[in-house]
Amino acid sequence: MEQQKRRFIAVTGLIIGLMLIFGIGMIHFKLAPYVPLTLGLMVTMIFGRLNGYSWQIVQNQLLAGVRIGLAPIFLFLLIGMIIALWMGDGVISTLLWSGLHLAQPNWFLPAAFVISALIGTAIGSSFTTIATIGVALMGIGTTFGIPMPMLAGAIISGAIFGDKSSPLSGSTNLAASIAGSELFAHIKNMMWTTIPAFVLSLIGFTSLGLLHHTQASPASLMQLQAHLTPQWWSLLLVGLLFVTAWFKIPAIPTLLINVAASALVFLHTHTVANLSDVMMNGFKTTSSDATVQALLNRGGMLSMMSTVLIIILALALGGILTEESILADFMAPLIKRVTTQAEAVIGTLMTGILANFMIGEKCLATILPGELWKPTFKRLDLAPVALSRTLEDSGTVVNYLVPWGVAGSFCAQTLGVPVTHFAVFAIFAWASPLCSMISAVTKVGLEQSDD
C-alpha cells in the first residue's frame, strides 16, 4: 500500500511538472511546441531511469510511441502533396471561384460548418476534409474579411462532426471496437450528444456570422474573381474522393489514388521536373495578384515537416507515458472510488482529455481510457455503447484543441491558424464533452446494460 502511495505521488508530480512545462513554455513565453516537448521528453526519460528502467528500455519505450505515429506521418505527407497538386490542377481555384459567386458573407460561417460536416460524414476523414474542402473554404472566407480563427473553428468543427458520425471513420470504428459495441448502434447512441453539440455549434457560427460585418467590397471580390480561372473538369478529382469513400477504401490508399490521378492531370501541362518540385515544395502561382498568391501558394511535403516534427516529439513522450503506465497509475485510485454511473462517465471524459494533453494522439487517447474504464462501466451496468460514446466525446474531439497534438498541429499547419487562436471557435470540440457530462448527470441517453 505504501509503495502504491509513493508511486501515485511520483506520477502526479511528473504530470503536474509536464503541464507546467507546456503551459509556461507555450502560453507565457509563446514558444513553438518543439522546445517544451523536448524538455518534457527529457524530464520523462529521467523519471523512467530513476524508477528502475534502464536507458535502453526507456529508449525502446520512446521508439514504440513514435512507431504508432508512422501512419499519420505518412498521411500528412500525402496530404501535403494533394494540396499542392489540387492547387496546380485548378481544383482549389475552381472551388474558390464558385464560392465567391455563390456564398453570402453573413451566412458563410454556418455554411462552412455544415459543408465540412456533410463532406466529412461522406468521406469519413476529418484530415482529408480539412486539407481539401477546408482549404478552399478558408480562401473564400478570408476574401470576405471573416477572421481566420472563426473560419478555422467552423471548418474544424464540421470536420470533427463528420469524423465522429461516419461509419467510414477510423476513430468511430476504433471507439466501437475498444468498448465492444456494434458500430451502427454506437453511431445511433452518439446522437444523444452529437446532435446537441451540432445545434450549439450551428447557433454559435450563425450568431458570429451575423454579428461580423464583411470588410470586402464587391469591387475587390470581382477583381479577385478575374484572377481565378475555373476548370470544371478538375472537380472530377473531388468526385474521386467520394468514389473511394463509397468503396470504403482506407485513408492512405485513398490519398495515394488521388495523388496518382492528380499527378497525371498535372503532367498534361507540366514536365516531370515541375511535378517533382510541386509535390516536394508546393505550388507557386504565376499570378501577380498578392491575394491570389496568398491563397494558392501552398502545399508540398516540406510544408508538413513542422507538423511531423511536433508529432514525433509528442508521440515519443506519449510512448514513455504509456509503456510505463504513468496515466494508468495516476487514475487508478480515482477509478477504485467510483460508485455512480455519472462519476464513471465524467471520469472517462477527464481521462480522455488528460490523455490528449499528455500523449497528443487521439487513437491512444481513445484506447487508454477505454481499457482503464471498461471494467468500471461493466460493474455499474452501463452498456458498451455508453463507453464508446464517452470515448468519442473526449478522446476523438479534444485532440484538435491540443497545440502539440496530432490533430491540433495538423489543423494549425494546414489552415494557417495557431491552435491557441482557433480553439475557442472550435465549438463542436468542447461542446461534445460538455453535452456528454450533461447526459451523464441527467441520464438522458445513457444506455443501460441488458445483461
C-alpha positions as CSV (number, residue, x, y, z in Angstrom):
1,M,0.0,0.0,0.0
2,E,2.8,2.4,0.9
3,Q,4.6,1.6,-2.4
4,Q,1.4,2.4,-4.3
5,K,1.1,5.7,-2.5
6,R,4.6,6.7,-3.3
7,R,4.0,5.7,-7.0
8,F,0.9,7.8,-7.1
9,I,2.7,10.8,-5.6
10,A,5.6,10.4,-8.1
11,V,3.4,10.2,-11.2
12,T,1.2,13.1,-10.0
13,G,4.3,15.2,-9.6
14,L,5.5,14.3,-13.1
15,I,2.1,15.1,-14.7
16,I,1.9,18.4,-12.9
17,G,5.5,19.2,-14.0
18,L,4.8,18.4,-17.6
19,M,1.7,20.5,-17.7
20,L,3.7,23.4,-16.2
21,I,6.4,23.0,-18.8
22,F,3.9,23.0,-21.6
23,G,1.8,25.8,-20.1
24,I,4.6,28.2,-19.2
25,G,6.5,27.5,-22.4
26,M,3.7,27.9,-24.9
27,I,1.3,30.3,-23.1
28,H,3.7,32.6,-21.1
29,F,6.8,32.5,-23.3
30,K,4.8,31.9,-26.5
31,L,7.2,29.2,-27.7
32,A,6.6,26.8,-30.5
33,P,5.8,23.3,-29.2
34,Y,9.2,21.9,-30.1
35,V,11.2,23.2,-27.1
36,P,8.6,22.4,-24.3
37,L,8.0,19.0,-25.8
38,T,11.8,18.2,-25.9
39,L,12.2,19.4,-22.4
40,G,9.2,17.4,-21.3
41,L,10.6,14.3,-23.0
42,M,14.0,14.8,-21.2
43,V,12.3,15.0,-17.8
44,T,10.1,11.9,-18.5
45,M,13.1,9.9,-19.6
46,I,15.0,10.8,-16.4
47,F,11.8,9.9,-14.4
48,G,11.8,6.5,-16.0
49,R,15.5,5.9,-15.3
50,L,15.1,6.9,-11.6
51,N,12.2,4.5,-11.4
52,G,14.3,1.5,-12.3
53,Y,14.1,1.4,-16.1
54,S,17.4,1.1,-18.0
55,W,18.3,3.7,-20.6
56,Q,17.9,1.0,-23.3
57,I,14.3,0.3,-22.1
58,V,13.5,4.0,-21.9
59,Q,14.8,4.4,-25.5
60,N,12.7,1.4,-26.6
61,Q,9.6,3.0,-25.0
62,L,10.3,6.2,-26.8
63,L,10.6,4.5,-30.2
64,A,7.5,2.4,-29.5
65,G,5.5,5.7,-29.2
66,V,7.0,7.0,-32.5
67,R,6.1,3.8,-34.4
68,I,2.4,4.4,-33.6
69,G,2.6,7.7,-35.4
70,L,4.1,6.3,-38.7
71,A,0.6,6.1,-40.2
72,P,-0.5,9.7,-39.5
73,I,3.0,11.0,-40.5
74,F,2.7,9.2,-43.9
75,L,-0.8,10.5,-44.2
76,F,0.3,14.1,-43.6
77,L,3.0,13.9,-46.3
78,L,0.3,12.6,-48.8
79,I,-2.0,15.5,-47.8
80,G,0.8,18.0,-48.4
81,M,1.1,16.6,-52.0
82,I,-2.6,16.6,-52.5
83,I,-2.9,20.3,-51.5
84,A,-0.1,21.3,-53.9
85,L,-1.5,19.2,-56.8
86,W,-5.0,20.4,-56.3
87,M,-3.7,23.9,-56.5
88,G,-1.8,23.1,-59.7
89,D,-4.7,21.3,-61.3
90,G,-7.1,24.1,-60.7
91,V,-9.3,22.3,-58.2
92,I,-9.0,24.9,-55.4
93,S,-9.2,27.8,-57.9
94,T,-12.5,26.4,-59.2
95,L,-13.9,26.0,-55.7
96,L,-12.8,29.5,-54.8
97,W,-14.3,31.0,-58.0
98,S,-17.6,29.1,-57.3
99,G,-17.7,30.1,-53.7
100,L,-17.1,33.8,-54.4
101,H,-20.1,33.8,-56.8
102,L,-22.5,31.8,-54.6
103,A,-21.6,32.5,-51.0
104,Q,-23.3,35.1,-48.8
105,P,-20.8,36.7,-46.4
106,N,-23.1,37.0,-43.4
107,W,-24.1,33.3,-43.7
108,F,-20.7,31.9,-44.7
109,L,-19.6,30.7,-41.2
110,P,-22.6,28.4,-40.6
111,A,-22.4,27.3,-44.3
112,A,-18.7,26.4,-43.9
113,F,-19.6,24.4,-40.8
114,V,-22.4,22.5,-42.5
115,I,-20.4,21.9,-45.7
116,S,-17.5,20.5,-43.7
117,A,-19.8,18.3,-41.7
118,L,-21.6,16.9,-44.7
119,I,-18.3,16.1,-46.6
120,G,-16.6,14.8,-43.5
121,T,-19.5,12.4,-43.0
122,A,-19.4,11.3,-46.6
123,I,-15.7,10.5,-46.8
124,G,-15.1,9.7,-43.1
125,S,-11.9,11.6,-42.6
126,S,-11.6,14.9,-40.9
127,F,-8.0,15.4,-42.0
128,T,-8.9,14.9,-45.7
129,T,-11.9,17.2,-45.3
130,I,-9.8,20.0,-43.7
131,A,-7.0,19.7,-46.2
132,T,-9.2,19.8,-49.3
133,I,-12.6,21.5,-49.0
134,G,-11.4,23.2,-45.8
135,V,-8.5,25.0,-47.6
136,A,-11.0,26.3,-50.2
137,L,-13.4,27.5,-47.6
138,M,-10.6,29.3,-45.8
139,G,-9.7,31.1,-49.0
140,I,-13.3,32.2,-49.7
141,G,-13.9,33.3,-46.1
142,T,-10.8,35.4,-45.9
143,T,-11.7,37.3,-49.0
144,F,-15.0,38.2,-47.3
145,G,-13.0,39.6,-44.4
146,I,-14.0,36.9,-41.9
147,P,-11.4,36.4,-39.2
148,M,-9.3,33.3,-39.8
149,P,-9.7,31.9,-36.3
150,M,-13.5,31.9,-36.7
151,L,-13.2,30.3,-40.2
152,A,-10.8,27.6,-38.9
153,G,-13.1,26.9,-35.9
154,A,-16.2,26.4,-38.2
155,I,-14.3,24.2,-40.7
156,I,-12.7,22.1,-37.9
157,S,-16.0,21.7,-36.0
158,G,-17.8,20.5,-39.1
159,A,-14.9,18.1,-40.0
160,I,-14.9,16.7,-36.4
161,F,-18.7,16.1,-36.6
162,G,-18.2,14.2,-39.9
163,D,-15.3,12.1,-38.5
164,K,-17.3,11.4,-35.4
165,S,-20.5,10.4,-37.1
166,S,-19.3,8.5,-40.2
167,P,-19.3,4.7,-40.3
168,L,-16.2,5.1,-42.6
169,S,-14.2,6.9,-39.9
170,G,-11.3,5.2,-38.3
171,S,-11.8,6.8,-34.9
172,T,-15.5,5.8,-34.9
173,N,-14.7,2.2,-35.6
174,L,-11.9,2.3,-33.0
175,A,-14.1,3.5,-30.2
176,A,-16.8,0.9,-31.0
177,S,-14.1,-1.8,-31.1
178,I,-12.5,-0.8,-27.8
179,A,-15.9,-0.8,-26.0
180,G,-17.1,-3.9,-27.7
181,S,-20.2,-2.2,-29.2
182,E,-21.8,-2.7,-32.6
183,L,-20.8,0.1,-35.0
184,F,-24.2,1.4,-36.0
185,A,-25.6,1.0,-32.5
186,H,-22.6,3.1,-31.4
187,I,-23.3,5.8,-34.0
188,K,-27.0,5.9,-33.2
189,N,-26.3,6.3,-29.4
190,M,-23.8,9.1,-30.1
191,M,-26.6,11.2,-31.5
192,W,-27.7,12.0,-27.9
193,T,-24.6,14.1,-27.5
194,T,-23.6,14.8,-31.1
195,I,-26.8,16.4,-32.2
196,P,-26.9,18.9,-29.3
197,A,-23.3,19.7,-29.9
198,F,-24.1,20.2,-33.6
199,V,-27.0,22.5,-32.8
200,L,-24.9,24.5,-30.3
201,S,-22.2,24.9,-33.0
202,L,-24.7,25.9,-35.7
203,I,-26.2,28.6,-33.4
204,G,-22.8,29.8,-32.4
205,F,-21.5,30.2,-36.0
206,T,-24.7,31.7,-37.2
207,S,-24.6,34.3,-34.5
208,L,-20.9,35.0,-35.2
209,G,-21.6,35.3,-38.9
210,L,-24.5,37.8,-38.4
211,L,-22.6,39.9,-35.9
212,H,-19.5,40.1,-38.1
213,H,-19.6,42.6,-40.9
214,T,-17.6,41.7,-44.0
215,Q,-14.8,44.2,-45.0
216,A,-14.5,43.0,-48.6
217,S,-16.1,45.3,-51.2
218,P,-17.9,44.0,-54.3
219,A,-15.2,45.6,-56.5
220,S,-12.4,43.8,-54.7
221,L,-14.2,40.5,-54.9
222,M,-14.8,41.0,-58.7
223,Q,-11.1,41.8,-59.1
224,L,-10.2,38.6,-57.3
225,Q,-12.6,36.5,-59.4
226,A,-11.0,37.9,-62.5
227,H,-7.6,36.3,-61.5
228,L,-9.3,32.9,-60.9
229,T,-9.9,30.6,-63.9
230,P,-12.4,27.8,-63.2
231,Q,-11.7,24.4,-64.7
232,W,-14.8,22.4,-64.2
233,W,-13.3,19.1,-65.2
234,S,-10.9,19.3,-62.3
235,L,-13.8,18.7,-59.9
236,L,-13.7,15.1,-61.1
237,L,-10.7,14.8,-58.6
238,V,-13.1,15.8,-55.8
239,G,-15.6,13.2,-57.0
240,L,-12.8,10.6,-56.8
241,L,-12.6,11.2,-53.1
242,F,-16.3,10.3,-52.8
243,V,-15.9,7.2,-55.0
244,T,-13.1,5.8,-52.8
245,A,-15.2,6.6,-49.7
246,W,-18.1,4.7,-51.3
247,F,-15.9,1.6,-51.7
248,K,-14.7,2.1,-48.1
249,I,-11.0,2.4,-49.1
250,P,-8.9,3.4,-46.1
251,A,-7.4,6.9,-45.9
252,I,-3.8,6.2,-47.0
253,P,-4.8,4.2,-50.2
254,T,-7.5,6.9,-50.9
255,L,-4.9,9.6,-50.9
256,L,-2.4,7.6,-52.9
257,I,-5.0,7.1,-55.6
258,N,-5.9,10.8,-55.6
259,V,-2.2,11.8,-55.7
260,A,-1.7,9.5,-58.7
261,A,-4.7,10.8,-60.5
262,S,-3.8,14.5,-59.7
263,A,-0.3,13.9,-60.9
264,L,-1.4,12.5,-64.2
265,V,-3.6,15.5,-64.7
266,F,-0.8,17.9,-63.8
267,L,1.6,16.2,-66.3
268,H,-0.7,17.2,-69.2
269,T,0.6,20.8,-69.0
270,H,3.8,20.4,-67.0
271,T,7.1,18.5,-67.0
272,V,8.1,15.7,-64.7
273,A,10.6,18.1,-63.1
274,N,7.7,20.6,-62.4
275,L,5.7,17.7,-60.9
276,S,8.5,16.7,-58.6
277,D,9.1,20.3,-57.5
278,V,5.4,20.9,-56.8
279,M,5.0,17.7,-54.8
280,M,8.0,18.5,-52.7
281,N,8.0,22.3,-52.3
282,G,4.3,23.2,-53.0
283,F,2.5,25.1,-55.8
284,K,3.5,28.6,-56.8
285,T,1.0,30.5,-58.9
286,T,2.1,32.7,-61.9
287,S,-0.5,35.4,-60.9
288,S,1.0,38.7,-59.8
289,D,-2.0,39.4,-57.5
290,A,-0.9,39.3,-53.9
291,T,-4.2,37.9,-52.7
292,V,-4.2,35.1,-55.2
293,Q,-0.6,34.3,-54.2
294,A,-1.6,34.1,-50.5
295,L,-4.5,31.8,-51.4
296,L,-2.8,29.4,-53.8
297,N,0.9,29.3,-52.9
298,R,0.6,26.3,-50.6
299,G,1.2,22.6,-50.1
300,G,4.0,20.2,-50.7
301,M,5.6,17.6,-48.5
302,L,8.1,20.0,-47.0
303,S,5.2,22.2,-45.8
304,M,4.2,19.4,-43.4
305,M,7.6,18.9,-41.8
306,S,7.0,21.2,-38.9
307,T,3.8,19.3,-38.1
308,V,5.7,16.0,-38.5
309,L,8.4,17.1,-36.0
310,I,5.8,18.0,-33.4
311,I,4.1,14.7,-33.9
312,I,7.3,12.7,-33.5
313,L,8.2,14.5,-30.2
314,A,4.7,14.3,-28.8
315,L,4.4,10.5,-29.6
316,A,7.9,9.8,-28.2
317,L,6.7,11.4,-25.0
318,G,3.4,9.5,-25.2
319,G,5.3,6.2,-25.7
320,I,7.1,6.5,-22.4
321,L,4.0,7.6,-20.5
322,T,2.0,4.7,-22.0
323,E,4.7,2.0,-21.6
324,E,5.4,2.9,-18.0
325,S,1.6,3.1,-17.2
326,I,2.0,6.6,-15.8
327,L,-1.5,7.8,-16.7
328,A,-3.0,4.4,-15.6
329,D,-1.2,4.6,-12.2
330,F,-2.4,8.3,-11.8
331,M,-6.1,7.3,-12.5
332,A,-6.1,4.0,-10.5
333,P,-7.0,5.5,-7.1
334,L,-9.9,7.5,-8.6
335,I,-11.3,4.6,-10.6
336,K,-11.5,2.4,-7.4
337,R,-13.6,5.1,-5.7
338,V,-16.2,5.5,-8.5
339,T,-19.6,4.3,-7.3
340,T,-22.1,6.0,-9.7
341,Q,-22.7,6.0,-13.4
342,A,-22.2,9.7,-13.7
343,E,-18.9,9.5,-12.0
344,A,-17.8,6.8,-14.4
345,V,-18.7,8.8,-17.5
346,I,-17.2,12.0,-16.2
347,G,-14.1,10.2,-15.1
348,T,-13.7,8.6,-18.6
349,L,-14.1,12.1,-20.2
350,M,-11.4,13.6,-17.9
351,T,-9.1,10.7,-18.6
352,G,-9.5,11.1,-22.3
353,I,-8.9,14.9,-22.1
354,L,-5.8,14.3,-19.9
355,A,-4.5,11.6,-22.3
356,N,-4.9,14.0,-25.2
357,F,-2.9,16.7,-23.5
358,M,-0.2,14.3,-22.2
359,I,0.1,11.9,-25.2
360,G,-1.0,14.1,-28.0
361,E,-2.5,11.3,-30.2
362,K,-6.2,10.7,-30.4
363,C,-6.1,7.0,-31.0
364,L,-4.1,6.4,-27.8
365,A,-6.4,8.9,-26.0
366,T,-9.2,6.6,-27.0
367,I,-7.6,3.2,-26.3
368,L,-6.1,4.0,-22.9
369,P,-9.3,5.4,-21.2
370,G,-11.3,2.6,-22.8
371,E,-9.1,-0.1,-21.3
372,L,-8.9,1.7,-17.9
373,W,-12.7,2.3,-17.5
374,K,-14.2,-0.7,-19.3
375,P,-14.4,-2.9,-16.1
376,T,-16.0,0.0,-14.2
377,F,-18.7,0.5,-16.9
378,K,-19.5,-3.2,-16.7
379,R,-19.6,-3.1,-12.9
380,L,-22.0,-0.2,-12.9
381,D,-24.3,-1.9,-15.5
382,L,-23.6,0.6,-18.3
383,A,-23.9,-0.6,-21.9
384,P,-20.8,-0.8,-24.2
385,V,-22.3,2.0,-26.3
386,A,-22.2,4.2,-23.3
387,L,-18.5,3.7,-23.1
388,S,-17.8,4.0,-26.8
389,R,-19.8,7.3,-27.0
390,T,-17.9,8.7,-24.0
391,L,-14.6,7.8,-25.6
392,E,-15.6,9.6,-28.8
393,D,-16.7,12.7,-26.8
394,S,-13.3,13.1,-25.3
395,G,-10.6,11.1,-26.9
396,T,-11.6,11.9,-30.5
397,V,-12.6,15.5,-30.4
398,V,-10.3,17.1,-27.8
399,N,-7.1,16.4,-29.7
400,Y,-7.9,19.3,-32.0
401,L,-7.6,21.7,-29.1
402,V,-4.0,20.5,-28.2
403,P,-1.3,22.6,-29.8
404,W,1.2,19.7,-29.7
405,G,-1.5,17.1,-30.6
406,V,-1.5,15.3,-33.9
407,A,-4.9,16.8,-34.9
408,G,-4.2,20.2,-33.5
409,S,-0.8,20.7,-35.1
410,F,-2.2,19.4,-38.4
411,C,-5.0,21.9,-38.4
412,A,-2.7,24.7,-37.5
413,Q,-0.3,23.9,-40.3
414,T,-2.9,23.2,-43.0
415,L,-5.2,26.2,-42.3
416,G,-2.5,28.6,-41.2
417,V,-4.1,29.4,-37.8
418,P,-2.4,28.6,-34.4
419,V,-4.4,26.2,-32.1
420,T,-4.5,28.9,-29.4
421,H,-6.3,31.2,-31.8
422,F,-8.9,28.9,-33.2
423,A,-9.6,26.7,-30.1
424,V,-12.3,29.0,-28.6
425,F,-14.1,28.9,-32.0
426,A,-13.9,25.1,-32.5
427,I,-17.2,25.0,-30.7
428,F,-18.0,21.4,-31.5
429,A,-14.7,20.2,-29.9
430,W,-15.6,21.5,-26.5
431,A,-19.4,21.2,-26.8
432,S,-19.2,17.4,-27.2
433,P,-17.7,16.6,-23.8
434,L,-20.0,19.2,-22.2
435,C,-23.1,17.5,-23.7
436,S,-21.7,14.1,-22.6
437,M,-21.4,15.4,-19.0
438,I,-25.0,16.7,-19.1
439,S,-26.1,13.3,-20.4
440,A,-24.2,11.6,-17.5
441,V,-25.8,13.7,-14.8
442,T,-29.3,13.6,-16.2
443,K,-29.0,10.1,-17.5
444,V,-30.8,11.1,-20.8
445,G,-29.5,8.9,-23.5
446,L,-27.2,7.0,-21.1
447,E,-27.7,3.4,-22.2
448,Q,-28.0,0.7,-19.6
449,S,-26.6,-2.8,-19.9
450,D,-29.1,-5.5,-21.0
451,D,-27.1,-8.1,-19.0
